[in-house]
Amino acid sequence: MLASLWLASICNIALWVALWRLPEITGFQGLVFLLGFFAFIAGLQTAFLSIFAWRWTLKPVIGFCLIAGALGAYFMLTYGVVIDKGMMVNVLQTDVHESKELLSLRLILAITFMAILPIGLMWRAEIKRAPFFSQLKSNLATLVIACLVAVAAVMLTFQSMASVMRNHKQIRFMINPLNSVYALGLIAREPFIQMKLPTVKIGEDAQRGASWTANSKPLLLILVVGETARAANFSLNGYERNTNPELSQENVISFKQAYSCGTSTAASVPCMFSHLGRVDYGKRDANYENLLPVLKRAGMAVLWRDNNAGCKGVCSKDDEQNMQHLSVQGICTAQECLDEILLQQLDAKVAALLKGNKARGAVIILHQMGSHGPAYHLRSPKAFKIFLPECETNTLQSCTQEQVINAYDNTILYTDHFLALTVQWLKARSGRFDTAMLYMSDHGESLGENNTYLHGLPYMIAPDVQKHIPMIAWLSPQMEQRTGVSMECLREQQEKPLSHDNLFHSVLGVLDIQTNVYRRERDLFAPCDKATN
């Protein structure tokens, strides 16, 4: 019970701060609601711990809850995030490099005060062994009483609680650490559900269309998967700062109304390469193949080059090349490489892909480090630190919002440079290939708006900046002629609402790959192709 009171109070500091800021929490009624909500959380926490109130399990479970509570409190209070299944997936998929960027003195102090000290005191306490049925009776009594307290608290404050939960959905994801326990439970049961789902092949009828017989040159498409770029900070989309000086000199089209499938890499990347679209992907009843196997069946070579944390299950090991740990002077440090590493020795790799096989072209996916936070200052080299002063720490709340935005905008400036280099690389090879580039970020980012940083909020409550993403296309003149898709026609489509739902079908469309899973209405190039003209 002492552990439950500590968890409900100190480890839920982020929840109490969020509730205190709500306009509904005022006066005597607001105070009653806060006390009732505290009793509700303490009751739930006590009920949960009573299940594990046995000699060998109580201390480890309380220890886990304290550590989870301390971590949850710190990150929710510091970055304004909440903890749901999606956020927990991000945590579990975080690698050592990403974890180091989140470390800070404040985090260590928070864990020490909220978790380590209470664990130390708890571990010194002696737990007396009781007979099994006596302990079971005690545990059941505690469980029943705790549940009654929680139910009573809800009944006494039902009107206020229902209103808060209905109007501020993020609150339900802030009840700490039960939010983490619930999310881990959902993740743990998912493999059992997925094991029962059939694996469905798609696009087995995929074949190259008529344009392939009329053109002798192979086709080369570079698909750039951006990281944490938000559309609002691209000057191509109207941002007041010139964050796209190089792309603005190229004949590119920026689609200004593009939205992501999720608010995290783990959610968005598998979804954007799916044929289903965001809604159907979320409620799918089978495990479907993605875009890459369909491209291969049509005779395309595929390569995934990664400067991030992997392809999230989209690619096979044979198709993936991790570039993050290479050593190239001027591009790489001991910790990581700039995104320019993705273009290093790409000629040799493409030649190897096309040599000795029947592939008539290649699709190269370049997965950026992009604007990955919170250490934005590490994502841009010195030559691109134009917007100053910038935040030079991973504890964003210790910087002014202007400094955070400056550091972030410098990453967009460097992404602009990288994409321009990619276009120039393709231009230089237009004698051998018909070339094109398509860029789309995985999700956006919060930069301190409403005290929220980073990304990963549940989609239904996430702010627009975490979902509104940049999407940019470039076609070589030869590609325009081959497909009948003119850049001028595409420019007329740049205000059209688009999303990750369009990626799968647009890639098949521009490559002229015919299959029964292709949906023309989701092909962003369709209004401008030969069939339309």
C-alpha positions in Angstrom: 0.0 0.0 0.0 2.9 2.4 0.7 4.3 1.6 -2.7 0.9 2.2 -4.3 0.6 5.6 -2.6 4.1 6.6 -3.7 3.4 5.5 -7.3 0.0 7.3 -7.3 1.5 10.5 -6.0 5.2 11.1 -6.8 5.4 8.9 -9.9 2.3 10.4 -11.3 3.6 14.0 -11.1 3.2 14.4 -14.9 -0.5 13.4 -14.6 -1.2 15.8 -11.7 0.5 18.7 -13.6 -1.6 17.9 -16.7 -4.8 17.8 -14.7 -4.0 21.0 -12.8 -3.7 22.8 -16.1 -7.1 21.7 -17.3 -9.7 24.5 -17.3 -12.3 22.2 -15.8 -10.2 21.7 -12.6 -11.2 24.7 -10.6 -12.7 25.4 -7.1 -14.0 23.0 -4.6 -15.4 20.6 -7.3 -12.0 20.4 -8.9 -10.3 19.6 -5.6 -12.8 16.8 -5.0 -12.2 15.4 -8.4 -8.4 15.4 -7.9 -8.8 13.6 -4.5 -11.2 11.1 -6.1 -8.9 10.5 -9.0 -6.0 9.9 -6.7 -8.0 7.4 -4.7 -9.0 5.7 -8.0 -5.3 5.4 -9.1 -4.1 4.3 -5.7 -6.9 1.6 -5.6 -6.0 0.3 -9.0 -2.3 0.2 -8.2 -3.0 -1.6 -4.8 -5.2 -4.1 -6.6 -2.6 -4.8 -9.2 0.2 -5.3 -6.6 -2.0 -7.5 -4.4 -1.9 -10.1 -7.1 1.8 -10.4 -6.6 1.9 -10.1 -2.8 3.8 -13.3 -2.3 7.2 -13.7 -0.7 9.3 -14.1 -3.8 7.4 -11.9 -6.2 6.3 -8.7 -4.3 9.7 -7.0 -4.1 10.6 -7.6 -7.8 7.2 -6.4 -9.0 7.2 -3.3 -6.9 10.8 -2.6 -8.1 9.7 -2.9 -11.7 6.7 -0.6 -11.1 9.0 2.0 -9.4 11.5 2.0 -12.2 8.7 2.1 -14.9 7.0 4.8 -12.9 10.1 6.9 -12.6 11.0 6.6 -16.3 7.4 7.3 -17.4 7.1 10.3 -15.1 10.4 11.8 -16.4 9.6 11.4 -20.1 6.0 12.5 -19.8 6.9 15.5 -17.8 10.0 16.4 -19.8 8.7 15.8 -23.4 5.0 15.9 -23.0 4.6 12.4 -24.4 2.1 9.8 -23.2 2.7 6.0 -22.9 0.6 3.7 -25.0 1.2 0.5 -27.0 2.9 2.5 -29.8 5.2 4.4 -27.5 6.1 1.2 -25.7 7.0 -0.4 -29.1 9.3 2.5 -29.7 11.0 1.9 -26.4 11.5 -1.8 -27.0 12.9 -1.1 -30.5 15.3 1.7 -29.3 18.9 0.7 -29.9 21.9 1.6 -27.7 22.8 4.6 -29.9 19.3 6.1 -29.5 19.2 5.3 -25.8 22.4 7.2 -25.2 20.9 10.4 -26.7 18.1 10.3 -24.1 20.5 10.1 -21.1 20.9 13.2 -19.0 21.7 14.2 -15.4 18.1 15.1 -14.8 17.0 11.6 -15.9 19.6 10.0 -13.5 18.4 12.2 -10.6 14.7 11.4 -11.4 15.3 7.7 -11.4 17.4 7.9 -8.2 14.8 9.8 -6.2 11.6 8.2 -7.6 12.9 4.6 -7.9 16.3 3.7 -6.5 15.9 5.2 -3.0 12.4 3.6 -2.5 13.7 0.3 -3.8 16.7 0.4 -1.4 14.3 1.0 1.6 12.0 -1.7 0.4 14.7 -4.3 -0.1 15.7 -3.9 3.6 12.2 -4.7 4.8 11.8 -8.2 6.0 8.9 -10.2 4.5 7.5 -12.8 6.8 6.5 -16.0 5.2 2.8 -16.9 5.8 1.0 -20.2 5.1 -0.3 -20.3 1.5 -4.1 -20.1 2.3 -3.5 -17.4 4.9 -1.6 -15.3 2.3 -4.2 -16.0 -0.4 -6.9 -14.8 1.9 -5.0 -11.7 2.8 -4.3 -11.0 -0.9 -7.9 -11.5 -1.9 -9.1 -9.2 0.8 -6.7 -6.5 -0.3 -7.7 -6.9 -3.9 -11.5 -6.6 -3.1 -11.0 -3.6 -0.8 -8.7 -1.8 -3.3 -11.3 -2.4 -6.1 -14.1 -1.1 -3.9 -12.1 2.0 -3.2 -11.4 2.5 -6.9 -15.1 2.0 -7.8 -16.3 4.3 -5.0 -13.9 7.0 -6.2 -15.3 6.7 -9.7 -18.9 6.8 -8.5 -18.4 9.9 -6.3 -16.7 11.8 -9.1 -18.3 10.2 -12.1 -19.6 13.3 -13.8 -16.3 15.2 -13.6 -14.2 12.0 -14.5 -16.4 11.2 -17.5 -16.1 14.8 -18.8 -12.3 14.9 -18.4 -11.8 11.4 -20.0 -14.0 12.3 -22.9 -12.6 15.7 -23.6 -8.9 15.0 -22.8 -8.2 11.5 -24.1 -4.5 11.8 -23.4 -5.2 11.5 -19.6 -5.9 7.8 -19.8 -2.4 7.2 -21.2 -0.8 9.1 -18.3 -1.9 6.8 -15.4 1.6 5.7 -14.4 3.0 2.9 -14.4 -0.2 1.1 -15.2 -0.1 2.6 -18.6 3.3 0.8 -19.2 2.0 -2.5 -17.7 -1.1 -2.3 -20.0 0.9 -1.5 -23.1 3.4 -4.3 -22.4 0.4 -6.7 -22.0 -0.9 -5.7 -25.4 2.5 -6.2 -27.0 3.0 -9.6 -25.3 -0.3 -11.0 -26.6 0.3 -9.7 -30.1 2.7 -12.4 -31.2 0.1 -15.0 -30.3 -2.5 -13.2 -32.3 -0.2 -12.8 -35.3 0.8 -16.5 -35.2 -2.8 -17.3 -35.8 -3.1 -14.9 -38.8 -2.3 -16.3 -42.2 0.6 -14.8 -44.2 -0.8 -13.7 -47.5 1.2 -13.1 -50.7 0.2 -10.2 -52.8 1.0 -9.2 -56.4 1.9 -12.6 -57.6 0.6 -11.5 -61.0 3.0 -8.5 -61.0 4.5 -7.7 -64.4 6.0 -4.8 -66.3 3.7 -2.8 -68.5 3.9 -1.7 -72.1 6.3 1.2 -71.4 9.0 -1.4 -70.7 9.0 -2.9 -74.2 9.1 0.6 -75.8 12.2 1.6 -73.7 15.6 -0.1 -73.8 17.1 1.8 -70.8 16.7 0.3 -67.3 14.8 2.3 -64.7 16.2 3.6 -61.5 14.0 5.0 -58.7 15.4 6.2 -55.4 12.8 6.2 -52.6 14.0 8.3 -49.7 12.3 7.5 -46.4 12.7 10.6 -44.2 12.9 10.7 -40.5 11.0 13.1 -38.2 10.6 15.8 -40.8 7.5 18.0 -40.5 6.0 19.7 -43.5 5.5 23.0 -41.6 9.3 23.6 -41.6 9.9 23.2 -45.3 10.2 26.5 -47.2 8.9 24.7 -50.2 5.6 24.5 -48.3 5.6 28.2 -47.3 7.8 28.2 -44.2 9.2 31.7 -43.7 12.7 30.5 -43.2 14.6 29.4 -46.3 15.2 25.8 -45.3 15.2 24.5 -48.9 17.7 26.7 -50.8 19.0 23.8 -52.9 15.8 21.9 -53.7 14.2 25.2 -54.7 16.8 25.3 -57.5 15.8 21.9 -58.7 12.6 21.0 -60.7 10.9 19.3 -57.8 7.3 19.1 -56.7 6.4 19.4 -53.0 3.0 17.9 -52.2 1.9 20.2 -49.4 -1.0 18.2 -47.9 0.6 14.9 -47.2 0.0 13.0 -43.9 1.6 10.0 -42.2 0.2 6.6 -41.3 1.4 6.9 -37.7 3.4 9.1 -35.4 6.4 6.9 -34.9 8.9 5.0 -37.2 7.8 1.6 -35.9 4.1 2.4 -36.8 4.6 4.4 -40.0 7.3 2.5 -42.0 5.5 -0.9 -42.2 2.2 0.9 -42.9 3.6 3.1 -45.7 4.9 0.1 -47.6 1.6 -1.7 -47.3 -1.1 -1.8 -49.9 -3.8 -1.5 -47.3 -3.7 2.1 -46.2 -3.8 3.4 -42.6 -7.4 2.4 -41.6 -7.3 -1.1 -43.1 -3.7 -1.7 -41.9 -4.8 -1.1 -38.4 -7.6 -3.6 -38.5 -6.0 -6.2 -40.9 -7.0 -9.8 -40.4 -3.9 -11.3 -42.0 -0.1 -10.6 -42.4 0.3 -9.3 -45.9 3.5 -8.9 -47.9 4.5 -5.3 -48.7 5.7 -3.4 -51.7 9.2 -4.9 -51.9 8.3 -8.5 -52.8 5.8 -7.2 -55.5 8.6 -5.2 -57.1 10.9 -8.2 -57.1 8.2 -10.3 -58.8 8.0 -7.7 -61.5 11.7 -8.1 -62.2 13.0 -5.1 -60.2 16.1 -5.3 -58.1 15.6 -3.9 -54.6 18.1 -2.5 -52.0 17.4 -0.9 -48.6 20.2 1.3 -47.4 19.8 2.3 -43.7 21.3 5.1 -41.7 18.7 4.7 -39.0 17.4 1.9 -36.8 16.5 -0.6 -39.5 13.7 -1.3 -41.9 11.2 -2.3 -39.2 10.5 -5.7 -40.8 9.8 -4.2 -44.3 12.9 -5.6 -46.0 14.7 -8.9 -45.8 18.2 -9.3 -44.5 19.5 -9.9 -48.1 18.1 -6.6 -49.2 19.3 -4.5 -46.3 22.6 -2.7 -46.1 23.3 -0.9 -42.7 25.4 2.2 -43.3 25.3 3.6 -39.8 28.5 2.1 -38.5 30.8 2.8 -41.5 33.9 5.0 -41.2 34.2 7.7 -43.9 36.2 10.8 -43.1 34.2 14.0 -43.2 30.9 12.1 -43.0 31.2 9.7 -40.0 32.1 10.2 -36.4 32.7 7.5 -33.9 29.0 7.6 -33.0 27.2 7.9 -36.3 27.3 9.0 -40.0 25.6 11.9 -41.7 23.0 10.9 -44.3 25.4 11.5 -47.2 26.8 8.0 -46.3 23.7 6.6 -48.1 25.1 7.7 -51.5 28.6 6.4 -50.9 29.7 3.6 -53.4 26.1 3.4 -54.6 27.2 3.0 -58.2 29.0 -0.2 -57.4 26.0 -1.5 -55.5 23.6 -0.8 -58.3 25.9 -2.4 -60.8 26.1 -5.5 -58.7 22.3 -5.6 -58.4 21.8 -5.5 -62.1 24.7 -7.7 -63.2 23.9 -11.2 -64.3 20.2 -11.2 -63.5 17.0 -10.4 -65.4 16.3 -7.2 -63.5 15.4 -4.3 -65.8 15.8 -1.7 -63.2 16.3 -1.1 -59.5 14.4 0.6 -56.6 16.8 1.9 -53.9 15.4 2.9 -50.6 17.5 5.3 -48.5 16.4 5.5 -44.9 17.6 8.7 -43.3 18.7 9.7 -39.8 17.1 13.0 -40.9 15.9 15.1 -38.0 15.9 12.4 -35.3 15.6 13.9 -31.8 16.1 14.9 -29.2 19.8 15.6 -30.1 19.0 17.6 -33.2 22.3 19.4 -33.0 24.1 16.1 -34.0 22.1 15.7 -37.2 23.6 18.6 -39.1 27.3 19.4 -39.9 28.9 22.7 -39.0 28.5 24.1 -42.5 24.7 23.8 -42.1 24.3 25.4 -38.7 22.8 28.6 -40.2 20.1 29.2 -37.6 21.7 30.2 -34.3 21.8 29.9 -31.4 20.8 26.2 -31.5 20.0 23.9 -28.6 23.1 21.8 -28.1 21.7 19.3 -25.6 19.2 16.4 -25.5 17.3 18.0 -22.6 15.2 20.2 -24.8 13.2 21.8 -21.9 16.5 23.4 -20.7 16.7 25.3 -24.0 14.4 28.1 -25.2 11.9 27.1 -27.9 13.7 29.3 -30.4 16.9 27.3 -29.8 15.1 24.0 -30.2 13.5 25.2 -33.5 16.9 26.5 -34.7 18.6 23.2 -34.1 15.7 21.4 -35.8 15.6 23.8 -38.8 19.3 23.1 -39.3 18.5 19.4 -39.7 15.9 20.3 -42.4 18.5 22.4 -44.1 20.8 19.4 -44.2 18.0 17.2 -45.5 17.5 19.7 -48.2 21.2 19.3 -49.1 21.0 15.5 -49.0 17.9 15.4 -51.3 19.5 17.8 -53.7 22.7 15.6 -53.8 20.4 12.6 -54.5 18.8 14.5 -57.5 22.2 15.4 -58.8 23.4 11.9 -58.4 20.5 10.7 -60.5 21.0 13.4 -63.1 24.6 12.3 -63.6 23.4 8.8 -64.5 20.5 9.7 -66.8 22.5 8.5 -69.8 22.3 4.9 -68.5 19.0 5.0 -66.6 15.6 6.6 -66.7 15.6 8.1 -63.2 13.3 9.5 -60.5 13.2 10.3 -56.8 10.4 10.2 -54.3 10.8 11.5 -50.8 8.4 11.0 -47.9 9.0 11.4 -44.2 7.8 8.7 -41.7 6.2 11.2 -39.3 6.5 14.7 -38.0 7.6 16.2 -34.7 6.5 18.5 -31.9 9.0 21.3 -31.0 7.6 22.5 -27.7 4.1 23.5 -28.8 1.8 23.1 -25.8 4.8 21.8 -23.8 5.0 18.8 -26.1 8.3 17.5 -27.7 9.3 14.7 -30.0 6.6 12.4 -31.4 4.7 9.2 -30.8 1.4 10.5 -29.3 -1.6 8.2 -30.1 -2.8 9.1 -33.6 -6.3 10.2 -32.4 -4.8 12.9 -30.1 -1.5 13.7 -31.8 -1.1 17.3 -33.0 -1.0 18.1 -36.7 2.7 18.7 -36.7 3.3 15.0 -35.8 1.3 13.8 -38.8 1.7 16.5 -41.5 4.8 15.5 -43.4 6.8 16.6 -46.4 6.5 14.7 -49.7 8.7 15.6 -52.7 9.0 14.1 -56.2 11.5 14.6 -59.0 11.4 13.0 -62.5 14.1 13.2 -65.1 13.1 14.5 -68.5 13.6 10.9 -69.8 11.3 9.6 -67.1 8.7 12.2 -68.0 8.7 11.1 -71.6 8.6 7.4 -70.6 5.6 7.7 -68.3 3.8 10.6 -69.9 3.9 12.3 -66.4 5.0 15.9 -66.8 6.3 17.9 -63.8 4.0 20.7 -64.9 1.0 18.5 -64.5 2.2 17.3 -61.1 2.6 20.9 -60.0 -1.1 21.2 -60.4 -1.6 18.3 -58.0 0.6 19.7 -55.2 -2.4 20.8 -53.0 -4.1 17.5 -53.4 -4.6 15.6 -50.1 -2.2 12.7 -49.9 -0.9 10.3 -47.3 1.2 7.2 -46.8 -1.7 5.4 -48.3 -0.6 6.6 -51.7 3.0 5.4 -51.6 2.6 1.7 -52.5 0.3 2.5 -55.5 2.3 5.5 -56.7 5.5 3.5 -56.9 3.8 0.8 -58.9 2.2 3.5 -61.1 5.4 5.4 -61.9 7.2 2.2 -62.6 4.4 0.9 -64.8 4.1 -2.4 -62.9 0.7 -4.0 -63.4 -0.9 -6.1 -60.6 -4.4 -6.7 -59.2 -3.4 -5.1 -55.9 -2.7 -1.7 -57.6 -5.3 0.9 -57.0 -5.3 3.7 -59.5 -7.2 6.1 -57.3 -4.3 6.1 -54.8 -1.6 6.7 -57.4 -0.5 10.3 -57.2 0.9 10.1 -60.7 -2.2 8.7 -62.3 -3.9 12.1 -63.1 -0.9 12.9 -65.2 0.1 9.6 -66.9 -0.3 8.4 -70.4 -3.5 6.6 -69.7 -5.1 10.0 -68.6 -3.5 12.1 -71.3 
